[in-house]
Amino acid sequence: MEDVVRQNLPMILIRVIVGLVFLLEGILKFVHPAEMGAGRFAAIGLPFNQVLAPLVGGVEIASGAAILLNFYAGDAALALLVVILTAIVTTKFPILLGRPLGPFALPRLNNYGWLSFFHEARTDLCMVFGLVAVIIDSGIRVGRRRRWYQSGK
């Protein structure tokens, strides 16, 4: 029994931190909408911020809880991967480029470029790798979906 716990402990810890981060960030989008929700989405330059922020917050809450409970965790991680990659493109790529990226604003920083990008994106990148670990551990088969008429064998 102890060997099983020891073998599964790293993945459990990854699920706990990834699930908690997304669950709490989703809650914050509703608790502090001006700073973390629609207001932040508007400042970034995202369209339809009044609709998009609660939608993203709901996905983060539901998917974060699913990862914590290991309930369709692979599917939840895939949904969150889309969310976090969008966040990286809209908020961190302008830092990498040193200029706005389309409608996405450039935050005020002392420095721009690779080092600033990695500094500002460190938590996002950790979440990306954590989500990929959850997807791999869940055995999700991206791009290899069974058709409704195929057997489950």
N, C-alpha and C positions, 0 to 999 in steps of 0.2 A: 504494500500500500504506500509506504514511504517513497519508494522508487517512482511510482506513478505520479505522486504529488510533485516530487522533485523534477521529474521529466516535464510535467505540464506547467510548472510555476512560471517560467519565463513568458509563455504565451498568455497566461492568466494576467500577469502584471502588465503586459502590453495592452490587453483588452481593457483593463481597469483604467489605465491612464488615458488611452485614446477615447474610450467611451465617456469618461468623466469630462474631459476637455470639451468634446462636442456637445454633450448634454448641457453643461453649464454655459457654454457660449450661446447655445440656442435659447436658453432661459434668459440670458442677458439681453438678447435682442427684443424681448417682450418687456422686461423690467425697466430697461433704459433705452427706449427706442431712439431718442435724439442722439445719444452717443454711440450706441452699438447696433441699432436697427436701421430704420428708414433714413434717419438723419445722416448716419455714416454712409449708407449706400448712395445717398444724394451727393455727398461730398466727394465720393470716389468717382462719380459720374455714371453710375448704373441707371438704366432706364426703369421706369415703373417701380420706383423704390418703395412706395407705399404698399405694393402688392408683393414685390420680390423679397423684402426683408422678413415679413412674417412667414412666407413660404419657406425660405431658407432656414429660418429659426425653427419651424416645425419639423423640417427634415432633419436638422441637427439634433433636436430633442428625441424624436422617434428613433433615429438611427443610432444615436449615442446610447440610448437605453437598450436597444436591440443588441449592440455590441457588448454592453455590460452584462446582459442576461444570456448572451450566446444564443440568441433566438434569431435565426436568419442573419447571422452576423456577417457572412460573406456578402450577401445582397446589400445589407446596410453599409458595409465598408465601401462597396462599389459606388453607392449613392453619395457617400461622403467624399470619396475620391474626386468625384465631379465637382463638388462644392469647393474643396480645398484647392484643386487645380485652377478653378475659376478665380478664387481669391488670390492665388499667387500671380496669375496673369494680370489681374486688374489692379492689385496694390503693390506688387513687388517688381514686376517687369519695368514699370516706369523708373524705379530706383536703379535698376541695372542699366537702363538706357540713358538715364540722366535727363530725360524729357518726358512729357506726357505721351501716353500711348493711346492714340485715338481720343475717345472721350474720357479716358481714365487719367485723373489728375496726378501730378507729381507732388509727393509730400515734401514739406520743407525739412531738409536735412543738411548737415554740414558737408557731407561727402556723398558721392554717387559712384556707381560702378560695381565691380564684382564683390569687393569686400563689404561694402554697405549692403548690397543685395543679400549676401549670405548672413550678415548680422541681423538684418530686419526679417529675413525669412526663416530663421533657425527653428522656431516653433512649428511653422507651417511644414517645413521639410521633415521634421521629426514625425509629424502627424501623417505625412504622405508615406513614409517608410513603415510606420505603425499600421496604417490601413492596408498597405501591400502585404504585410506579415499576416494580418487577419484574413485577407482574401486567400493567400496561399494556404494558411492553416485550415480554412473552411473548405478547401477543395473545390471552390467555385470554378467552373469551366467557362471562361469568357470566350465567346465566339463559337462554342460547341453546344448549343442548346438543342435538346431533343424536341422534335416536332410532337404535336398533340397526339398523332396517330402511332408514334413509335412506342414500343414497350419499355418498361422501366428496367429492363435487364441490361 
